[in-house]
Amino acid sequence: MVQPSTLPGMMELLPEDQMVFDTIKRRIEDVFIKNAFFSIDTPAIEKLDVLLSKGGGETSKQVYRIDSSKKNQGLRFDLTVPLAKYVSMYMQDLAFPFRRYQIAKVYRGERNQKGRYKEFYQCDIDIIGNEKLSLYNDAEIVNCMYEALKSIDVPDFEFQFNNRKLLNGYFSDLGIEDFESCLRIIDKLDKIGIDNVKEELSKINLGDEKIDSILSFLQIDGTNQEIIEKLESLNIDNELFVCGLEELKFVYDDILSLGVSPDNIKINLSITRGLDYYTGSVFETFFKEYREIGSICSGGRYDSLANNFTKSKLPGVGMSIGLTRLFYQLQELNLVKGQQTNFDCIIIPMKGYEKNAVKLMNDLRSYSVRCMSYLEDDKLKKKFNYADKLSVKYVIIIGQDEVEQNKFTLRNMENGNQELLELNQIIEKLK
């Protein structure tokens, strides 16, 4: 006999928790649809040369390979690389800007640790342009994610916002050429602290003066407007820096004009996003009172989504919620609660009245009442215990008295009240 067990890094939920998870997922999707994003569904299995198109490194180690004698295949580790392939293949058939969302599972062979999963849901939105893409879309993405997070009643959160051109322009003004190494080190600031960042920067031979300048720059703080004014007062003439500052101001103003509360957006010059394909706006989202759990939603602007698949320039901007991890974190903080069952009532027949229960069930379903009949040959007490265990609010009882009067007994399981009602009254009560 095989001992039942689930692989580490996989989430399985009991029905009451699964209903909560599904409700959260559905609300996020409803917001994506309301904001005019189109659903796509890419395969979970892709060719390895597609998955590894952006290079090997850590990605190559994390890809789950599928043993196949015919082709090198693997499970997708994110939804961005499949999107790049998708847009490259179908660009002649797509209308640009292409607004896409996808909510699906991805797979990563990561080291087992609390709150990290090898199979997990991502909720992605992206807007892709053909050759060009307006900066207005950077704000549009943030506004959509703002509405999505608001829809699922999470704790107060903050989009932390920066621009990679601003950082790279500052490095360039200091005479630093290795932008990528600097960005990757700065991206660790929250995890390793400023002293360790300083030590890491020294290892790439920047010199104390440049390191102190970088750390001073990263710690520019105040209100968003004060940060902008301090950046302007630096009077840096570097073209990339000036462009990054203008983009940051433009996107910030447009985020506010779309209705995102200024309390939910914060310019943070240490936000870089570790992935090397981000080229402009970058975003990380944190719970204000639970910063220690890390980012719950992230993304940014990229100039060349699909340069490994096509010569066409396909700039884009996108953000993603790691839904499985977010749900786990909310559970850990006791911020999600089980909900009542997702149907309206259970019909409980007395012995010999099972066919009457089936007919009533079909009648109610024709009026979009979500219901089931308990048709097992059990004692009445067990039937009511079943309804209690499912947290259903109403049961409908059918027996001799009900059939003779062509009515039904509706019992409220929360307070024990019972009413003898006609079918139309039952429907009105339950809908």
Buried (B, 14 or more C-beta within 10 A) or exposed (E): EEEEEEEEBEBEEEEBBBBBBEBBBEBBBEBBEEBEBEEBEBEBBBBBEBBBBBEEEEBBEBBBEEEEEEEEBBBBBBBBBBBBBBBBEEBEEBEBBBBBBBBBBBBBBBEEEEEBBBBBBBBBBBBBBBEEBBBBBBBBBBBBBBBBBBBBEBEEBBBBBBBBBBBBBBBBBBEBEEBEBBBBBBBBBBEEEEEEBBEBBEEEEBEEEBBEBBBEBBEBEEEBEEBBEBBEEEEBEBEBBBBBBBBBBBBBEBBBEBEBEEEBBBBBBBBBBBBBBBBBBBBBBBBEEBEEBBBBBBBBBBBBBBBBBBEBBBBBBBBBBBBBBBBBBBBEBEEBEEEBBBBBBBBBBBEEBBEBBBEBBEBBEEBEBEBBBBBEEEEEEEBBEBBEEBBBBBBBBBBEEBBEEEBBBBBEBEEEEEEEBEBEBBBEBBE
